[in-house]
Amino acid sequence: MEAQSRRIQVLLKHLVQDVNSRGVTVEHCAGYSTVSIGGVKIKVTPPKDQTKVPADVVPSDSGIYFELEEILEHLKWMFQKALLKQDMFLIGPPGPLRRWLSLYYCALTQRECEYLSLSRDTSESDIKQRREIIGKEIRYIDQCAVVAAIEGRVLILEGLEKCERNVLPVINNLLENREMSLDDGRFLVAPSRYDELLKTHTKEQLDRLRLVRVHPDFQVIALGLPIPKFQGYTLDPPLRSRFQARKVSGLSGSTLLAVVERNWPHASSTQLKQLLAFMEAINNLHDEPGKTLRKLLYFEPYHVLHIAHMLSVFPEYPLQNLIARAYPYKVTGTPAESEAVIAALRTLQISINDNVQSSQVYKIIGWKNSGPGLYEMNVRDLTGKTSSF
């Protein structure tokens, strides 16, 4: 009976949740603190190097705040995988949300992190060790994967779809067994196996064998796009099986409206609805391009926030001109793709006139620094009306 009662209590925790418990809660204890999201708790200890912990993850003018329901769901899942000591793979459309989530996770848990942006030019030495000439000697310098494994940091790999397929398998064994052979002769060993060796060998003997213990807190967060929906290389199946994946789609239309209403309440609701409908129409064309629209750009939900900010400051500025600034379809697309975008604009009754009226031309009359990386600008149109942003 007691076992059945415990099972029921566990089920109730998953099925019945208090709305207030879905936010981020921080509890401070002696020497450490705990961070919980939706009942999932993680113990937080002070980092060795505070400069390696992300801060100010999201730009202050972006309008994004991490108390949003969709973001909390992703963070809760990341907390669960961290407790299980599993590596994560956040997969989704282009945009900064996946990177923000991984950095904010490190900021919440006070985890030091190493970041590597992958590209076609990334080589094996960029991940493991690079050989450099210092003075008159050739030395091997540990790179992000090795440093993160030894120091117990979070390794963030962004752009897995851009990297050549013969490069990433070098970390296969590090992901699966927490082992890796280095070019300088050292060998990374899983913490459990290293501790077993300490029972029969001394620390000095293992150092002479050049065995290095991988920190038990080492974790990998990979960020990538779904292939073949987007262009890039498909993941190697053995590498793909090392991760626990989660789809991180862009923010939904209702969430974007909530963000706009909170940050820029003066933005036109009619134009916002037109903008969201345009985003949905373009992304539907991107998902099913056919033969003539193979290179149509994806319209990032983050563009909606930029355009809404501009609409709140310059309400008379044409919506189509702001869309063209955020989504340059005339420059990047083929004639057929440009016609498809123009057809979507006409269907949604968005004016496609490129000429801006004289009352919508602004002149900068002054600006001042309002904080680190922030500037306040005063402008005046030809009618004499002034505004600031």
N, C-alpha and C positions, 0 to 999 in steps of 0.2 A: 504493500500500500504506500509506503514512503517513497519508493522508486517511482510509482505512478504519479504521486503528488508532485514530485520534483519535475517530471516530464511536463505535466500540465502547467506548472509555473513557468517553465522555459517557453512553452508555446504561447502563453499569455503575454510574455514580454515581447514576442515578435508580432503578435496579432493586435494587441491593444497597447497603443503608445500615447503618452501624454503629448499634447502639442508643444508644450514648453520644453520637453526633453529633447526636441529636435535641434535646438540651437547648440552653440558651442559653450560649454561650461568648464571653467578652470577652478580647480581646488588646490590650495597651497598647503603643503605639509612641511615637516621638518626635513630640510635637505633636498626636497624634491617637490614636484607638483603633478597633478593629473589633469589631463584634458579629455573631455568626453563629448561625443556627438551621438545623439539618439541612444544613449545607454552604453555605447562602446567607449571604454576608457583606455587611455595610454599613459604610462608613467613617463614623466618628463624630468630629465636631469640636466643640470647646467652644462653647456657645451665647453669643450676645451678651448676652442677658438671661435669667439663670437663673430668675428668678421666673416666666417664661412657660413653663417646662418642667414638666410634671405631676410630682407627687411624692405618695406614699402614695395610689395610685390606688384600691386596694380597701380597704374598712374592715377593721380588724384582726380584728373578731369575725365576719366573713363566712365564714371557713373556706376561701375560694378561694385557691389558689396557682397560679401561672402555669406550673409545670412539668408540668401535666396534659397528656396526649397530645393531647386535642381542642383545647386552647388553643394549643399549640405549632404544630399544623397551620395554624390561622388566622394566627398570627403569621408563619410561614414564607411563606405566600401573600402577606401584606402586604409582607414584605421583597422578594419577587420583583417586585411591582408598583412598589415604590419604586425599585428599580434600573432598571426600564423607564420611570420617570417618568410613570406612569399614575395617574389619579384612581380612587378606590375607592368602592364602594357596598356596605356591609354590610347585608344584608336578613335579617330573622328575626323571630321572635315577640317579644312584649313582655318586657322585662327589662333589667337593667343590663349584660349581658355584652358587647353590641356597643360600648357606650360605654367600658367598661373596656378592651376590646381596643384601641380607637383611642388612648386615653390612655396605655396601657401601651406601645404602639408608640412614641409620642412620648417616653416616659420612657426606653425602651431606647436609642433613637437620639439622645437629647438634642436633640430637635427642639422649638422653640418652637411653640406652637399658639394658635389663636383659636377659641373655642367659641361657637356660636349655636344656641339652642333655638328652633326654628320653631313657629309656632302660626297660628291663623286671623287673629290680629291683626298678624302680621308684614307689614310693608310694604317697598317698594323702598328707602326711605331707611334702614331698619334693616340692610340688606345693604351698600349702597354708601356714601352720605353722608347725614348729618343736618345740617339747617340750624339753628344755634343763635345766640342773641343773647348776645354776650360784651361787657360794657361797654355801649357805644352802637353796636356794629357787629354786622352779621350775618355769620357765618362758617360755612363748610362744614367739618364734622368727619368725618374718615374713619372708617368703620365696619369691622367685622371682615374682610369680604372684601377691601377695598382695602388695609387694613393688612397682612393676610397676604400679599397678592400683592406688595406693595412690599418687605416685610421678609423674604420667603422662608420664611414660617411655614406650618404645617399648618392648614388651615381645616376644622373639624369642624362639619358641619351635621346636627343631630339633629331628626328629626320631619318628613321631607320629605312624608309623607302628610297632614300637618295644614295645610300651607301652600296658599294659593290658587294655582291653576294659572297665573294671569297675573303672579305675583310672581317665581317662580324663573327664568323665561326671561331675566331681566335678567343672569344670570351665564352664560348659554349661551355667549356669545362669549368670556368669560373662561376657560371650561373648554376650549373647542375651540381657540381661536387665541391665548389669553392676551392678549386685548385687551378694553378697556372704556372707554367715554366717561363722564367724570364730570361732575357738575352744576356744579362750579367751573371748568370749561373745560379741565381737564387730560385727557390721553388716555393710558391704559396701553397699552404696546407690548410685544410678545413680545421676550424677550431676544435671540434670533437676529436678528430684524428690526432691533432697536435697534442692535446691533453692526454690522450692515451700513450703517446710516445714519451711524454714526460714521466710516466710511471716507471719506465724502464731505462730512460736516458736522462742525463742532466741537461740543463739549459745550455751549458757551454758546448756539449757534444752536438746538440741540434744546431747551434750557431755555426759550428765548424762544418756541418753538413749543408749549411746555407739554406736551412728550412725556415720559413717565415710564417707565422700564424696569422690567418685571416681573422679579422675582428668579427665576433658573432653578430654585431649590429649592422654589418654591411648589407646594403639593400640596393636594388636596381629598379629605376622607373624609366621605362622606354616610352617614347612618344612617336606616333606614326600615323600615316594616312591609310585609309582602306584602298587596297590595290586589287583589281584593276579599275575601280571607279575613278581613281585619280592616277596620274602618271607616276611611274616609279618602278622599282624592283620589288618583286614578291619576296617575302621572308623565307629563308631556308627553314624547311619543316622541323629539323631538330632544334633550331634556335627558337622557333615559334612556340614549341611545346614547353619551353622553360618558363614562360610567363603566364600569369593570370590576367586575362584581358578584360577590359571594360570599354564599352562604346560611350564616348563623350561627344554627344551631338551639340550643336550650337544651341544657345538659349532660345526657348520657344517664343512665339509671338506675344503671348500673354505676359511672360516674364519680361520681355523687352519693354512692353507698355508700362509695366509696373516700375521698371527702372527709370523710364523717361518721366513718368508722372512724379516720381520722387525727386528727381534731380532738375528737370526742366519742365515745370508744370505749364509754362506759357507756350509751349510748342503746340502747333495746330493739330488737333486730333484727327481732322479730316485728312491732312497730308500724311500723318503717321500711318493711318489705315491704308492709304494708297501705297506708302513706302513698304509696309509689311506685305501687302499683296504682290507688289513688284518683286520683292525678295523671294517669296514663295514661287512665283511664276518662273523666275530665272533659274532657281535651283531645281525646279521640276524639269526644265529644258536641259539642264546640265546632267541630271540623272538619266534621261532618255534622249540623248542628243541626235540619234539617227546618223545619217551619212554626211549631212551638211553642217552640223553643229558640234563637231568633235572637240574643238578647242575653246568652247564657251567657258568663260571664267566663272568660278563659284562665287556667289555673292555672300560674303561673310556677315553673320548677324551683328558683328561688332560695328560694321559700317552704319547700321541703323542708329546706333548711339551717337556716332560722330555727326551724322546728318541732323539728328534731332537737336543736338547741341547748337548747331549752326542755325537751325530754324528758330530756336528760341531767341537767338541774338539778332538774326536778320530775318524777321518774319515775311518780308516782302520779296526776298530772294527766290527766284524760281526753283521749284523742287527738282526739275529735270537737270538744272545746272549743278546742283549739289550731288545728284546721283552720278552725273558724268565725272565729277571730281573723285568720288569714291570708287566708281566702277567705270574705268575708261574703256568702254566697249568699242569706241571708234578707233582707238589706237591699237588695241591688242587683238581684236577679232577680225575675221574675214568679212567681206561685204554681206554674205548670207547671214552671218551671226549678228552683224550690226542691224540688219533688217529685222531679224527676229526680236532683238531688244526693242527697237522702235515700235514694232507691232504690239509688244507687251505694254509699252508706255501709252500708246493710243487706246488700247483696250481698257486700260485703267483710267483713261481721261486725264493723263498727265501731259501737260503742254510740252511739245518738243521744239519750241522756238528757242534758238541759241542766242538771240539778241537780248541783252539786258537793257531795260529802260534806264533813262538817265537818273530817275529817282532811286534806282537800285545800285548806283555806283557809289562806293564809299571811299573816303580819304582819311588816312591815319593822321590824327592830330596830336597824339601823345601816347606814351606808354611808360610803365614803371614795373620794376621787379617786385613781385608780391610773395616771393618764397623761392626755395631751391628749385630751379627749373621751371618756375611759373612766372608768367608775365600778364599784366593787365593792360589792355589796349583800348584807347578811346578813338572812335571813328565818327565821321560826320558825312551824311549824304549831301547831294546838291541842293536839297530843299532846306538844309540847315538843321535837320534833326540829328542829334548826337546819341550815341549808345556806346556801351563798353562791354568787353568780354575778356 
